[in-house]
Amino acid sequence: MDRAQPARRLSATDVALMIVGIVVGAGIFRVPADVAAASSNNWEVLGLWLAGGLAALTGALTYAELATRYPSIGGEFHFLRLAFGARVGALFVWARVAVMQTGAIATVGFVAGDYAAGLWPNGPSPAMWAGIAVLAVSFGNMISLEAGRRGQQIFVAIEIFAIVSVIAAAVMLGIGGGGAAQVAGSGSAMPGTSLGLALVFIMLAYGGWNEAAYLSAETKGGGSGLVAALVLGLGLVTLLYLAVNAAFLFAFGREGLAGTPAPATLLLDAAFGPVGAALVAGAVVVASLSTMNATVITGARAMCAMGRHLPLFGPLGQWDQARSVPRPALLVQALVALALTAYGATTRDGFSAMVAFGAPVFWLFLALTALSLFILRRRRPEVGGFAVPLYPIVPLLFLGVCLTMLWSSLGYAAFLLGQSESGRLAGILGLGLLVAGIPLVWKAR
């Protein structure tokens, strides 16, 4: 085990599937009702989902330029280090290790745990299922990059099959007698849902595409391969999201969808009977594992990059050339994610607590990454690579999305602040860990 450099072993299709696996998670089974509640008609619902895909594409194109001009397993760490200096870059990776990436793994673990416990009510608790998922995915990736890659392909295939099943259920109900009249909504729309809040939900559902930056040094074809992967991955995600929401609207109607917090469960139950609910629960577990698997792969690479630039974390910089994985980083990442899972288990709602814990820090650094493109273009104009179309309009749009999401995530944390002790502690803990990292990274080189 040494500090050897990673080889280019991932095709554009591999990376695109990882993007799909990260982005298409449990959100598509939770968010559509809130978006429908904020909309006035079916076309507006679909337009908002399309707008979310285009907003994510502005970020993907911005990242594509950064990643092709400055390829590295460090992703945003590398870009921020070049643009703002070693300390800001190191603080970002500290935030990923202590807050963002590990918090995201724990968050997804709770989603998998909740649905797994529903499938096996006499088995482990949701928190225990979450811990099992974290361990299984982390140790699976320690075997080799190939194991993680193959696992991702299987997860995404099952995930897409489940989404296709939802669409097929809507078509079956429509053929059987009238679409929206076939399935009744199960509740009332969320009060006070605004168009802005709907966009927040949508961007959360599209979140995760930026993880592809950490695979730029391992993608075959260099810059062109990564650009193709980003466009292909996000294009597929957008088409899937539009198709699923069209199926929900066809089966429920907009008002019915707005009053149905779990539309996929109700839809498949109406089409296929009790087995439908079990199918949806299994699909959400698979979607969560898919997101977790890709997040584990990319998160450990950022941790490895930190180890190569911060003496205090030097052992994390080791790379297992034979297995093409950063094994020490994978182990530490799993331990931190398990600790956060244990903390989340003590709160009333582990999922909400983890969102409040990590979201503000995440969007802060994404906004800084968007700014880094403008700085590096001015400072290093001679560096070649993919160029963002319509510069500076596209990266400015992406920066605006980041700042909007930063403001919204702070508002969400403030909302939880007044709702529960767990929300208050989670928000303070996330920001507190960010500040605590400043003295640790002060000597970054």
C-alpha positions, -999 to 999 in steps of 0.1 A, spaced: 0 0 0 15 33 -11 8 67 -25 5 55 -61 -18 74 -84 -52 60 -95 -55 46 -131 -82 55 -156 -104 24 -152 -139 39 -153 -158 44 -186 -181 73 -192 -210 49 -187 -196 37 -154 -195 73 -141 -229 81 -156 -244 52 -137 -228 64 -105 -243 98 -111 -277 82 -116 -272 61 -85 -263 90 -63 -290 114 -76 -320 90 -79 -326 81 -43 -355 81 -19 -363 117 -28 -383 108 -59 -406 88 -36 -410 116 -12 -409 150 -30 -435 149 -58 -465 156 -34 -448 188 -21 -441 200 -56 -477 193 -68 -490 212 -37 -471 243 -48 -482 242 -84 -513 253 -102 -515 227 -130 -499 196 -144 -477 214 -168 -463 236 -140 -454 205 -120 -435 190 -150 -419 224 -158 -405 227 -123 -389 193 -125 -374 202 -159 -361 234 -144 -345 215 -116 -327 193 -142 -315 223 -161 -303 240 -129 -283 208 -121 -269 208 -156 -255 244 -151 -236 230 -121 -225 199 -140 -211 220 -169 -193 242 -144 -178 212 -127 -169 196 -160 -146 226 -168 -130 225 -134 -126 187 -135 -112 185 -170 -88 214 -166 -76 203 -131 -84 165 -128 -78 151 -94 -93 125 -70 -97 155 -46 -126 171 -66 -137 203 -50 -108 202 -26 -84 205 -55 -104 234 -71 -107 253 -38 -71 248 -30 -60 262 -64 -84 292 -62 -84 301 -25 -53 285 -10 -45 254 9 -63 263 41 -97 268 24 -92 236 5 -83 217 36 -112 231 55 -135 218 28 -122 183 31 -124 185 69 -161 195 64 -166 166 41 -150 141 65 -168 155 97 -201 169 83 -211 166 46 -201 132 32 -204 112 63 -236 130 72 -250 122 38 -241 85 42 -259 85 76 -289 103 62 -293 78 34 -288 50 59 -318 62 79 -340 61 48 -328 25 40 -333 16 77 -369 29 79 -380 9 48 -360 -22 57 -377 -22 91 -410 -20 74 -402 -50 52 -390 -70 83 -410 -56 112 -396 -83 136 -360 -77 126 -335 -50 137 -345 -14 144 -343 12 117 -311 26 133 -295 -8 134 -305 -14 97 -289 20 89 -256 9 106 -257 -24 88 -261 -7 55 -232 17 62 -209 -12 72 -219 -35 43 -214 -8 16 -182 5 31 -165 -29 34 -178 -40 0 -159 -11 -15 -128 -20 5 -126 -52 -16 -118 -33 -48 -130 -6 -71 -144 -34 -93 -166 -46 -65 -180 -11 -60 -185 -6 -97 -203 -39 -102 -225 -32 -71 -234 2 -85 -245 -13 -118 -267 -38 -101 -282 -12 -77 -290 12 -106 -305 -16 -127 -329 -25 -99 -336 11 -92 -346 19 -128 -367 -13 -129 -386 -1 -98 -393 33 -115 -404 16 -147 -428 -4 -125 -444 28 -112 -449 41 -147 -463 7 -158 -487 8 -128 -501 42 -139 -505 29 -175 -523 -2 -163 -547 18 -142 -553 42 -171 -561 13 -195 -583 -2 -169 -605 28 -166 -595 64 -164 -562 74 -148 -567 98 -120 -601 84 -110 -585 51 -103 -564 62 -72 -576 85 -45 -552 108 -26 -544 97 10 -543 131 27 -544 169 23 -518 191 7 -490 205 28 -502 240 40 -481 270 31 -460 252 4 -446 279 -19 -430 277 -54 -396 286 -38 -399 257 -13 -409 234 -41 -377 242 -59 -358 235 -27 -373 201 -26 -366 195 -63 -329 205 -59 -326 182 -30 -339 154 -52 -313 163 -79 -285 165 -54 -253 145 -57 -242 149 -94 -211 169 -82 -196 137 -68 -185 128 -104 -156 154 -99 -139 129 -76 -137 104 -104 -121 128 -130 -86 112 -126 -101 77 -131 -124 83 -161 -113 69 -194 -111 95 -222 -101 123 -198 -122 154 -202 -144 143 -230 -153 111 -210 -162 131 -179 -183 156 -198 -202 128 -216 -208 111 -182 -222 142 -166 -245 151 -195 -256 114 -199 -261 109 -162 -281 140 -156 -301 136 -188 -312 102 -177 -321 114 -143 -342 142 -157 -360 119 -180 -367 94 -152 -380 122 -129 -403 136 -156 -416 102 -165 -423 93 -128 -441 126 -121 -461 123 -153 -472 88 -141 -482 102 -107 -502 130 -123 -519 106 -147 -529 83 -119 -538 109 -92 -543 142 -109 -524 172 -94 -547 177 -65 -547 141 -56 -509 139 -58 -506 170 -36 -526 151 -9 -506 119 -12 -473 119 7 -463 83 -5 -477 82 -41 -456 53 -53 -468 30 -25 -505 38 -31 -501 35 -69 -484 1 -69 -508 -12 -42 -537 -2 -64 -522 -18 -95 -506 -49 -81 -522 -54 -46 -503 -58 -13 -471 -70 -32 -470 -34 -46 -462 -18 -12 -435 -44 -6 -420 -37 -40 -419 1 -33 -403 -5 1 -377 -27 -15 -371 -2 -43 -364 26 -17 -340 4 1 -322 -3 -32 -322 34 -41 -307 43 -8 -280 16 -11 -273 29 -46 -268 65 -34 -248 53 -4 -225 31 -25 -216 59 -49 -212 84 -20 -189 61 -2 -167 57 -33 -163 94 -39 -161 105 -3 -132 83 5 -113 98 -24 -116 133 -10 -104 120 23 -74 104 6 -66 137 -11 -67 154 24 -43 129 38 -18 138 10 -18 175 20 -23 176 57 4 159 78 -20 153 106 -41 130 84 -12 115 64 -22 78 68 -55 86 49 -35 95 18 -25 58 12 -38 43 -21 -41 5 -26 -29 2 -62 -38 -35 -65 -75 -29 -55 -76 7 -68 -91 20 -36 -81 42 -6 -87 16 20 -77 36 52 -100 65 40 -128 40 35 -124 27 70 -123 61 87 -152 73 67 -173 43 77 -165 48 114 -174 85 113 -207 77 94 -215 51 121 -209 76 148 -233 100 132 -258 72 127 -256 65 164 -262 102 171 -292 103 148 -307 73 165 -310 94 197 -331 121 180 -368 120 172 -362 121 135 -328 110 124 -334 119 87 -344 155 95 -316 159 120 -290 148 95 -304 172 68 -301 201 93 -266 189 102 -251 189 68 -270 210 43 -258 246 51 -222 235 51 -227 217 18 -242 246 -1 -216 270 13 -187 251 -2 -206 245 -35 -210 282 -39 -173 287 -32 -165 260 -59 -186 280 -84 -166 311 -76 -134 292 -80 -141 288 -118 -140 326 -122 -108 329 -102 -90 302 -120 -100 314 -154 -84 347 -146 -54 333 -128 -46 304 -152 -60 313 -186 -34 290 -203 -47 258 -189 -67 239 -215 -97 217 -212 -135 217 -216 -149 253 -217 -184 260 -202 -208 271 -230 -221 307 -227 -195 317 -201 -201 335 -177 -239 331 -179 -239 293 -171 -216 294 -140 -234 326 -127 -267 307 -129 -251 279 -110 -238 303 -83 -273 318 -80 -287 283 -74 -260 276 -47 -267 308 -29 -305 302 -30 -300 268 -16 -277 280 11 -302 306 22 -330 280 21 -310 254 41 -302 279 68 -340 287 69 -347 250 72 -323 247 101 -338 277 117 -373 261 113 -361 230 130 -345 251 157 -379 261 169 -394 226 165 -373 202 184 -342 197 206 -328 173 180 -331 199 152 -313 225 174 -285 203 183 -280 189 148 -277 224 132 -253 236 159 -232 204 157 -227 207 120 -216 243 120 -196 237 152 -176 209 136 -168 231 106 -154 258 129 -135 232 150 -116 222 118 -100 256 114 -71 251 138 -66 215 124 -61 227 89 -42 259 96 -8 244 86 -22 229 54 3 230 25 
